[in-house]
Amino acid sequence: MEKLTEKSCIEFVELLAAAAPVPGGGGAAALIGALGTALCSMTGNFTVGKKKYTAVENDIKMMIKRCEELYKRELTLVEEDAAAFEPLSKAYAVPKDDPHREDILEEASLRACSTPLEIMHCCCKAIEILEEMLIKGSRMLISDVGCGAILCKAALESAALNVFINTKNLKGNKQAEIVEKEADSMLEVYCFRASCIAEKVMKNVRN
């Protein structure tokens, strides 16, 4: 079967728009995160080799390597998010009078949280690299750094929604509480950091 990430942009968007269970919000979040991370990598690739940035070239090369690892992982998370939906949909299909239904649903819901939570972690790492790229990367591509930060923030928040939709029916579950606390912490810290990058870029390009 053809992977979601092997489809054309048109095919992916049309499938996302269709009455199909996957891809959904989680897969879209992972793809958006990959795009934001790729913009950071692009900025680095345009910086390498420029005499003006010789002093930071090794740092830039390291950032490019980290970005490549991240966006490749984010693309695999598009597929993993789709795969995680199947056991959850099967869990919801278990008859309500089945005595094991709640346990099955609980396990599937917790498992479904793992992919969007990892998407969040990837976005946070990308935002950290974007902060450094803003300082060291080519000034000619500063708008791309800002766009990358905005996309990664959107992916972060979108992935969080996919975490919380799966924990909302797990009130009182200690593992779900740990997951929510972890997601909340990332939102609090990294949405602000991404917004700071975007604001700095906006001020720079407007002035």
C-alpha angles and dihedrals in degrees: 000000000000114000119242090238091054092061121097118261089254093050093048094050092046091050090048089052094047129092090262126123094230141080096035139152094309094052091046090051092052092049093048089050090051090051092050091048091047090055089057089051091049091054089052094048091053090049098052113094096023113126091218090063100040092116092060099033095109090050090049092050090052091050091050090052092049091047092051091052090048100048091045089053091047090054091053088051088062087064095040092052090055091048092050092058095066099067090044092052089049090050091054088050093059108111113262091233091058106112091216095050097099093049092047092048092047093052093046092048093052091048090050089057094061098074099049089044090056090047087057091051091051091051091051091052090048091051089053091054091046089056090057093042090054089060100039107025129093113291088219089071099041091118090058090055089052092048090049091053092049092049093047091049090051090049091048093053093042092052089049090057088055090052094049095046087060097045098045092086093046099074111162093021107129095208091051090051090053091050092049092048091051092049093047091051092053092048093050095050106032102039087059093047092049091048090051090055092049093047092050091050092047092052090048096051094041093051 
